[in-house]
Amino acid sequence: MRWSGQSVTDPPSEDGALPGMELAAVAAMPGHLRTVRPPEFRGVAFHEVLAKSALNRVPETSAMPFSHTVNPYRGCSHACVYCFARGSHRYLDFDAGRDFDAEIVVKVNVAEVLRRELARPAWTREHVALGTNTDPYQRAEGRYRLMPGIIEALADSGTPFSILTKGSLLRRDLPLLARAREQVDVDLAMSIAIGDHALQQSIEPGTPSTAARLQTIAAARDAGFAPRVFVMPILPHLTDATPQLARLLEGIRDAGAQSVVFGALHLRAFVKPWFFSWLREHRPDLVPAYRDLYPGSTASAPVAYRRELAARVRPLLRRLGLDDRPTRSTPRRALVADAEPAPAPMLF
């Protein structure tokens, strides 16, 4: 291996390197090859697995405007406290909190498996979405470089695709994506939810800064793309003031984004405890307000709040020329401010 100083555990080691719940989870993980703990990723474990499949079919009942996804990773070191996908880690007997941030499953053969699946006669070249569950350009991608093989497999097969990411590592692959665009439709979108740097680093501690993501949008524009931005989730009492939103949207406009999709915070059952833990530590004054907005098992912000938010955001988007339009990577129902948010597909 070219990485020196890393810790490798072939499942599981006799020295107890995989304690407690992690030991049971890794031992039961399908296709598990080994666990790697590189020193440059302090506190993060990469569980390398051989995937049996790469293409995930979206349930027909889903509101998503695409039928298939590819997710090269499970778990995400971006560690966003509000991430809707946290609950997916429970299927591996990991928890939805710290484990989701630090126990990353890597499908090391995903590109090869995908290429085989795309070559099947039954494949009809339907649109494939990446970034619908965990981020394909999280930090692990800098080490494993799975996306170039995925991009090439999709383009070579004539399959159109979209990418949604918070990762500035997308810039590495812009030349490859530009070549892929000569063969198929390629849509790029960046997620930017928070303009304030200190708040962004607290709520999304493993992500590139907002400035780095704006620079990535500019680079994608310069490469000939028309990138969209997801200003989601907008956090009540934290990021929803009109001056805050105006500053963020002006920066997005100046970076060269084509349009913006927005939506209020959605707190699923297994995300809510993690988000409230952050809230109690950093903004205990807002705990009562959030309990009123998201009581009990309620996941969505009240309809009245979402309508009021839309009444303030829509004029800003029109003024800045950032009105959103439905795309393959955008849940259509997410464009309706007073509708229930469409759940993203929990597919792996």
C-alpha positions as CSV (number, residue, x, y, z in Angstrom):
1,M,0.0,0.0,0.0
2,R,1.2,3.5,-0.7
3,W,0.0,4.9,2.6
4,S,2.5,4.6,5.4
5,G,1.7,4.5,9.1
6,Q,-1.9,3.4,8.7
7,S,-3.6,0.9,10.9
8,V,-5.1,-2.1,9.1
9,T,-7.4,-4.6,10.8
10,D,-8.3,-7.8,8.9
11,P,-11.7,-8.6,10.4
12,P,-11.6,-8.8,13.3
13,S,-8.2,-8.7,14.9
14,E,-7.2,-10.6,18.0
15,D,-6.0,-7.4,19.7
16,G,-9.4,-6.0,20.0
17,A,-8.9,-3.1,17.6
18,L,-12.6,-3.1,16.8
19,P,-14.3,-2.7,20.1
20,G,-17.9,-3.1,21.2
21,M,-20.7,-2.4,18.7
22,E,-18.2,-1.8,15.9
23,L,-16.8,-5.3,16.3
24,A,-20.2,-6.9,15.8
25,A,-21.1,-4.6,12.9
26,V,-17.9,-5.2,11.0
27,A,-18.0,-8.9,11.6
28,A,-21.5,-9.0,10.1
29,M,-20.8,-6.6,7.2
30,P,-21.4,-8.2,3.8
31,G,-18.3,-8.4,1.6
32,H,-16.0,-6.9,4.3
33,L,-12.4,-7.1,3.2
34,R,-10.6,-5.1,5.9
35,T,-10.7,-2.0,8.1
36,V,-8.2,0.8,7.6
37,R,-7.5,3.7,9.9
38,P,-5.2,6.1,8.1
39,P,-3.4,8.6,10.4
40,E,-4.3,11.5,8.1
41,F,-8.0,10.7,8.9
42,R,-7.8,10.9,12.7
43,G,-10.7,9.1,14.3
44,V,-12.1,7.7,11.0
45,A,-12.3,4.1,10.0
46,F,-12.7,3.0,6.4
47,H,-14.4,-0.4,6.1
48,E,-13.5,-1.7,2.7
49,V,-16.1,-4.0,1.2
50,L,-16.8,-5.8,-2.1
51,A,-20.2,-4.7,-3.4
52,K,-22.5,-7.2,-5.1
53,S,-24.4,-4.4,-6.9
54,A,-23.9,-0.8,-7.7
55,L,-27.2,0.4,-9.2
56,N,-30.0,1.0,-6.8
57,R,-33.6,1.2,-8.1
58,V,-35.7,4.0,-6.5
59,P,-39.1,2.8,-5.3
60,E,-41.9,3.6,-7.7
61,T,-43.7,5.4,-4.9
62,S,-40.9,7.9,-4.5
63,A,-41.3,11.5,-5.6
64,M,-37.8,11.5,-7.0
65,P,-37.5,12.4,-10.7
66,F,-35.0,9.6,-11.4
67,S,-35.2,5.9,-11.1
68,H,-31.7,4.8,-10.2
69,T,-28.9,5.9,-7.8
70,V,-25.3,4.9,-7.1
71,N,-23.7,5.4,-3.7
72,P,-20.0,4.5,-3.4
73,Y,-19.9,5.2,0.3
74,R,-22.1,4.6,3.4
75,G,-21.7,7.0,6.3
76,C,-20.2,10.4,5.7
77,S,-17.3,12.3,7.3
78,H,-19.0,15.6,6.5
79,A,-20.7,15.0,9.8
80,C,-23.6,17.4,9.2
81,V,-25.7,17.3,12.4
82,Y,-28.9,17.6,10.4
83,C,-28.1,14.9,7.7
84,F,-31.3,12.9,6.8
85,A,-29.3,9.8,5.9
86,R,-28.0,9.2,9.5
87,G,-30.7,6.6,10.1
88,S,-29.3,4.4,7.2
89,H,-26.3,3.5,9.3
90,R,-28.5,1.5,11.7
91,Y,-28.9,-1.2,9.1
92,L,-25.2,-2.1,9.8
93,D,-25.7,-1.9,13.6
94,F,-23.8,1.3,13.7
95,D,-25.4,4.3,15.5
96,A,-26.8,7.3,13.7
97,G,-24.5,9.7,15.5
98,R,-20.8,9.4,15.8
99,D,-20.6,6.1,13.9
100,F,-22.3,7.7,10.9
101,D,-19.5,10.4,10.9
102,A,-16.6,8.1,11.5
103,E,-17.3,4.5,10.4
104,I,-17.3,4.9,6.6
105,V,-18.1,1.9,4.4
106,V,-16.2,2.0,1.1
107,K,-17.4,-0.1,-1.9
108,V,-13.9,-0.5,-3.4
109,N,-15.2,-2.4,-6.5
110,V,-18.2,-0.2,-7.2
111,A,-17.0,1.1,-10.6
112,E,-16.3,-2.4,-11.9
113,V,-19.6,-3.7,-10.7
114,L,-21.4,-0.7,-12.2
115,R,-19.8,-1.2,-15.6
116,R,-21.0,-4.8,-15.7
117,E,-24.5,-3.8,-14.7
118,L,-24.6,-1.0,-17.4
119,A,-23.6,-3.5,-20.0
120,R,-26.6,-5.7,-19.5
121,P,-29.0,-5.9,-22.5
122,A,-31.9,-5.0,-20.2
123,W,-30.3,-1.6,-19.1
124,T,-32.3,1.2,-20.9
125,R,-29.9,4.1,-20.0
126,E,-32.2,5.7,-17.5
127,H,-30.9,8.7,-15.6
128,V,-28.6,7.8,-12.6
129,A,-28.3,10.2,-9.6
130,L,-25.2,10.4,-7.3
131,G,-25.3,12.1,-3.9
132,T,-28.8,11.2,-3.0
133,N,-27.8,9.5,0.2
134,T,-24.2,10.1,1.3
135,D,-21.8,12.5,-0.4
136,P,-19.7,10.9,-3.2
137,Y,-17.1,13.6,-2.8
138,Q,-16.6,13.3,1.0
139,R,-13.0,13.1,2.2
140,A,-12.8,9.4,1.6
141,E,-12.9,10.0,-2.2
142,G,-9.6,11.8,-2.0
143,R,-8.1,8.5,-1.0
144,Y,-10.1,5.9,-2.9
145,R,-10.8,7.8,-6.2
146,L,-14.0,5.8,-6.9
147,M,-15.8,8.6,-8.8
148,P,-13.6,8.7,-12.0
149,G,-14.4,5.0,-12.6
150,I,-18.1,5.6,-12.0
151,I,-18.2,8.7,-14.3
152,E,-16.4,6.8,-17.1
153,A,-18.7,3.8,-16.7
154,L,-21.8,5.9,-17.0
155,A,-20.5,8.0,-19.9
156,D,-19.2,5.0,-21.9
157,S,-22.6,3.2,-21.5
158,G,-24.5,6.3,-22.7
159,T,-26.2,6.8,-19.3
160,P,-27.0,10.4,-18.3
161,F,-26.3,11.2,-14.7
162,S,-26.4,14.0,-12.1
163,I,-24.2,14.7,-9.0
164,L,-25.2,16.5,-5.9
165,T,-22.3,17.3,-3.4
166,K,-20.9,19.5,-0.7
167,G,-17.4,18.4,-1.7
168,S,-15.0,20.8,-3.3
169,L,-13.1,17.7,-4.5
170,L,-15.6,17.8,-7.4
171,R,-13.1,20.2,-9.0
172,R,-10.6,17.4,-9.5
173,D,-13.0,15.6,-11.9
174,L,-14.3,18.6,-13.8
175,P,-12.1,17.8,-16.9
176,L,-13.4,14.2,-16.8
177,L,-17.0,15.4,-16.4
178,A,-16.6,17.8,-19.3
179,R,-15.5,14.9,-21.5
180,A,-18.5,12.8,-20.2
181,R,-20.8,15.6,-21.1
182,E,-19.8,15.1,-24.8
183,Q,-21.4,11.7,-24.6
184,V,-24.3,12.1,-22.2
185,D,-26.3,14.7,-20.2
186,V,-24.4,15.6,-17.0
187,D,-26.1,17.8,-14.3
188,L,-24.0,19.2,-11.4
189,A,-25.4,20.6,-8.2
190,M,-23.7,21.9,-5.0
191,S,-25.3,22.0,-1.5
192,I,-24.8,25.2,0.5
193,A,-26.9,25.7,3.5
194,I,-25.1,28.2,5.7
195,G,-23.3,31.5,4.9
196,D,-21.8,32.2,8.3
197,H,-18.4,30.5,8.5
198,A,-18.3,29.8,12.3
199,L,-21.9,28.4,12.3
200,Q,-21.2,26.4,9.2
201,Q,-18.1,24.8,10.7
202,S,-20.0,23.9,13.8
203,I,-23.0,22.3,12.2
204,E,-21.1,20.8,9.2
205,P,-17.7,20.2,10.8
206,G,-16.3,17.9,8.1
207,T,-17.3,19.9,5.0
208,P,-15.4,22.3,2.9
209,S,-16.1,25.9,3.8
210,T,-18.9,27.8,2.1
211,A,-16.2,29.9,0.3
212,A,-14.6,26.7,-1.1
213,R,-17.9,25.5,-2.4
214,L,-18.6,28.9,-4.0
215,Q,-15.2,28.6,-5.7
216,T,-16.2,25.1,-6.9
217,I,-19.4,26.5,-8.4
218,A,-17.3,29.1,-10.3
219,A,-14.9,26.4,-11.5
220,A,-17.9,24.3,-12.8
221,R,-19.3,27.3,-14.6
222,D,-15.9,28.0,-16.2
223,A,-15.8,24.4,-17.3
224,G,-19.1,24.9,-19.2
225,F,-21.6,23.6,-16.7
226,A,-24.7,25.4,-15.4
227,P,-24.5,24.3,-11.7
228,R,-27.5,24.5,-9.4
229,V,-27.3,25.1,-5.7
230,F,-29.4,23.5,-3.0
231,V,-29.9,26.0,-0.1
232,M,-31.1,23.2,2.1
233,P,-31.8,22.9,4.9
234,I,-32.7,26.5,6.0
235,L,-32.5,26.3,9.8
236,P,-35.2,28.2,11.7
237,H,-33.8,31.0,13.9
238,L,-30.3,30.2,12.8
239,T,-30.0,30.8,9.0
240,D,-33.5,32.0,8.0
241,A,-33.2,35.8,8.5
242,T,-33.8,37.7,5.3
243,P,-30.5,39.6,5.4
244,Q,-28.6,36.3,6.0
245,L,-30.4,34.6,3.1
246,A,-29.8,37.6,0.8
247,R,-26.1,37.6,1.5
248,L,-25.8,33.9,0.8
249,L,-27.9,34.0,-2.4
250,E,-25.9,37.0,-3.7
251,G,-22.7,35.0,-3.2
252,I,-24.2,32.1,-5.0
253,R,-25.3,34.3,-7.9
254,D,-21.8,35.9,-8.1
255,A,-20.2,32.5,-8.2
256,G,-22.2,31.7,-11.4
257,A,-24.9,29.3,-10.3
258,Q,-27.8,28.9,-12.6
259,S,-30.6,28.5,-10.1
260,V,-31.4,27.6,-6.4
261,V,-33.6,25.1,-4.8
262,F,-34.5,25.8,-1.1
263,G,-36.2,24.1,1.7
264,A,-36.6,24.2,5.5
265,L,-35.0,21.8,7.9
266,H,-36.5,18.3,8.0
267,L,-35.8,16.3,11.1
268,R,-36.3,12.5,10.8
269,A,-36.7,10.4,13.8
270,F,-33.1,9.2,14.0
271,V,-31.7,12.6,13.1
272,K,-33.6,14.6,15.7
273,P,-31.7,13.4,18.8
274,W,-28.4,14.2,17.2
275,F,-29.5,17.7,16.1
276,F,-31.0,18.5,19.5
277,S,-27.8,17.4,21.1
278,W,-25.9,20.0,19.1
279,L,-28.6,22.5,19.9
280,R,-28.4,22.0,23.6
281,E,-24.6,22.4,23.5
282,H,-24.4,25.4,21.2
283,R,-27.8,27.2,21.3
284,P,-29.7,26.1,24.4
285,D,-31.8,29.2,24.1
286,L,-33.4,27.8,20.9
287,V,-34.3,24.4,22.3
288,P,-37.9,25.5,23.3
289,A,-38.5,27.1,19.9
290,Y,-37.4,23.9,18.1
291,R,-39.6,21.8,20.3
292,D,-42.5,23.9,19.3
293,L,-41.6,23.6,15.6
294,Y,-40.8,19.9,15.6
295,P,-42.9,18.4,18.5
296,G,-42.8,14.7,19.2
297,S,-42.2,12.6,16.0
298,T,-42.9,15.6,13.7
299,A,-40.3,15.7,11.0
300,S,-41.4,18.7,8.9
301,A,-41.5,22.4,9.8
302,P,-45.0,23.7,10.1
303,V,-46.7,24.6,6.8
304,A,-47.2,28.2,8.0
305,Y,-43.5,28.5,8.6
306,R,-42.6,27.1,5.2
307,R,-45.1,29.4,3.4
308,E,-43.7,32.4,5.2
309,L,-40.1,31.4,4.4
310,A,-41.1,31.0,0.7
311,A,-42.7,34.4,0.7
312,R,-39.3,35.9,1.7
313,V,-37.0,33.7,-0.4
314,R,-38.9,33.7,-3.7
315,P,-38.6,37.4,-4.3
316,L,-34.8,37.2,-3.6
317,L,-34.4,34.4,-6.1
318,R,-36.4,36.4,-8.7
319,R,-34.4,39.5,-8.1
320,L,-31.1,37.6,-8.4
321,G,-32.1,35.5,-11.4
322,L,-31.9,32.3,-9.4
323,D,-35.4,30.9,-9.8
324,D,-35.2,27.2,-9.6
325,R,-36.6,24.8,-12.1
326,P,-37.2,21.0,-11.8
327,T,-34.2,18.9,-12.7
328,R,-33.4,15.2,-12.6
329,S,-31.5,15.8,-9.3
330,T,-34.3,17.7,-7.7
331,P,-37.3,16.2,-5.9
332,R,-40.2,18.0,-7.7
333,R,-42.2,18.2,-4.5
334,A,-39.3,20.0,-2.9
335,L,-40.0,22.9,-5.2
336,V,-43.4,23.5,-3.5
337,A,-42.8,25.4,-0.3
338,D,-46.1,24.3,1.4
339,A,-45.9,20.6,0.4
340,E,-44.5,17.9,2.6
341,P,-40.8,17.4,1.7
342,A,-40.2,14.5,-0.5
343,P,-38.0,11.9,1.4
344,A,-34.8,11.2,-0.4
345,P,-34.3,7.5,-1.2
346,M,-32.5,5.6,1.5
347,L,-30.6,3.4,-0.9
348,F,-27.1,1.9,-0.6
